[in-house]
Amino acid sequence: MKSIIFEYDNIVSFQEYLNSIPVKDSVKLLQIISLIEEYGIQQAQKMEWTKKLEKNLYEIRSKRGSNIQRVIYFRVVDNRYVITHGFTKKQQKTPKKEIEKGKRIRRNYLD
């Protein structure tokens, strides 16, 4: 199994999001990202850590107590993925504006 690599160091919106949520929530989110990198996307889907939103756009799911965090990401090539941004989920369905933001960041990154 190829290990997964998530890139997010140069993505300002994700760094800002991590800094804006409670420390315990950001720790849990980073732990899930680490587990996905270790066990792979297929296992992450089985564990419901990730969900496909549309073609080449996915979300990482994290919940701690009543706090529900989501992180949008896309695949660059092979085992490399880029995290676009995060948000706190307040409703059942992923908001369209968050999907559009992920698509915009993906488009800018790939251009």
C-alpha positions as MATLAB code, in Angstrom:
seq = 'MKSIIFEYDNIVSFQEYLNSIPVKDSVKLLQIISLIEEYGIQQAQKMEWTKKLEKNLYEIRSKRGSNIQRVIYFRVVDNRYVITHGFTKKQQKTPKKEIEKGKRIRRNYLD';
ca = [
       0.000    0.000    0.000;
       1.301    3.425   -0.976;
       1.313    5.954    1.807;
      -0.804    9.055    1.359;
       0.675   12.539    1.596;
      -1.500   15.523    2.460;
      -0.092   18.980    1.715;
      -1.438   21.995    3.535;
       1.518   24.032    4.762;
       1.183   26.599    1.966;
      -2.606   26.772    2.142;
      -3.300   29.860    4.257;
      -7.046   29.275    4.572;
      -6.497   25.861    6.192;
      -3.850   27.187    8.596;
      -6.192   30.025    9.594;
      -9.000   27.536   10.162;
      -6.826   25.338   12.401;
      -5.905   28.402   14.458;
      -9.549   29.483   14.767;
     -10.991   26.293   16.291;
     -10.436   24.967   19.826;
      -7.060   23.271   20.306;
      -8.629   19.883   21.086;
     -10.614   20.052   17.838;
      -7.556   20.905   15.740;
      -5.571   18.105   17.436;
      -8.343   15.597   16.624;
      -8.505   16.809   13.016;
      -4.739   16.503   12.565;
      -4.859   13.010   14.117;
      -7.442   11.922   11.555;
      -5.308   13.351    8.735;
      -2.354   11.390   10.108;
      -4.425    8.178   10.290;
      -5.527    8.624    6.668;
      -1.896    9.100    5.634;
      -0.966    5.920    7.506;
      -3.853    3.614    6.511;
      -4.863    5.009    3.111;
      -7.966    6.367    1.438;
      -9.848    3.051    1.152;
      -9.605    2.397    4.885;
     -10.527    6.035    5.570;
     -13.700    5.621    3.512;
     -14.611    2.444    5.416;
     -14.088    4.262    8.720;
     -16.116    7.230    7.370;
     -13.207    9.620    7.890;
     -13.589   10.774    4.276;
     -16.390   11.292    1.795;
     -16.388   12.026   -1.934;
     -18.216   15.273   -2.733;
     -17.763   15.251   -6.508;
     -15.107   14.457   -9.098;
     -11.691   14.996   -7.450;
     -13.134   16.828   -4.443;
     -13.481   15.148   -1.061;
     -13.980   15.969    2.598;
     -12.305   14.754    5.768;
     -14.761   14.371    8.631;
     -13.977   15.024   12.280;
     -16.267   15.220   15.273;
     -15.417   15.951   18.896;
     -18.427   16.305   21.140;
     -20.926   18.522   19.360;
     -18.196   20.162   17.253;
     -18.185   18.904   13.667;
     -15.241   19.886   11.476;
     -14.875   19.276    7.776;
     -11.830   19.721    5.566;
     -11.984   19.841    1.765;
      -9.175   18.268   -0.263;
      -8.335   17.094   -3.779;
      -5.894   14.718   -5.431;
      -2.925   16.191   -7.281;
      -1.158   13.091   -8.603;
      -0.564    9.519   -7.421;
      -0.633    9.614   -3.625;
      -0.405   13.410   -3.205;
      -3.412   15.340   -1.939;
      -3.882   19.027   -1.115;
      -6.131   20.306    1.657;
      -7.901   23.477    0.527;
      -9.662   24.698    3.661;
     -11.730   23.706    6.662;
     -15.065   24.718    8.119;
     -17.328   23.897   11.032;
     -20.394   22.066    9.845;
     -23.750   23.260   11.123;
     -26.113   21.352    8.843;
     -26.553   17.868    7.388;
     -25.419   18.648    3.843;
     -22.045   20.163    2.920;
     -22.765   23.828    2.050;
     -22.463   24.631   -1.659;
     -20.302   27.689   -0.901;
     -17.715   25.413    0.779;
     -17.651   23.095   -2.238;
     -17.260   26.103   -4.559;
     -14.411   27.453   -2.409;
     -12.647   24.081   -2.616;
     -13.090   24.025   -6.394;
     -11.722   27.568   -6.710;
      -8.619   26.768   -4.623;
      -8.108   23.528   -6.585;
      -8.366   25.398   -9.905;
      -5.860   28.051   -8.755;
      -3.478   25.393   -7.435;
      -3.534   23.319  -10.619;
      -3.172   26.315  -12.995;
];
